[in-house]
């Protein structure tokens, strides 16, 4: 089951994920609070991992549409939900974002097996 994950060499891919995610955190921390920047970092990192793992789907418009909808919904949620000072929102949402990333990988797997 896990042998599919180790078929490719993901070292360069994960290095690019770290660079893009860290870059999004640094840029967003200039404009927003650190809590919001960490949430943005989680979302961008999740999308970046999905793009790099399912790069063969780049020719399908439905793949990019799915990622765009994922990004828009999360950015709306990040900026519309008020953040209280005593609650560490980014730390609480880290496991949720991981599960959403796995769901997103499952949806892209369905896109991969579809005929269109």
Secondary structure, DSSP 8 states (H G I E B T S, - for coil): -GGGTTSS--HHHHHHHHHHHHHHHHHHHHHS-HHHHHHHHHHHHHHHHHHHHTGGGTT-HHHHHHHHHHHHHHHHHHHHS---SSS-HHHHHHHHHHHHHHHHHHHHHHHHHS--
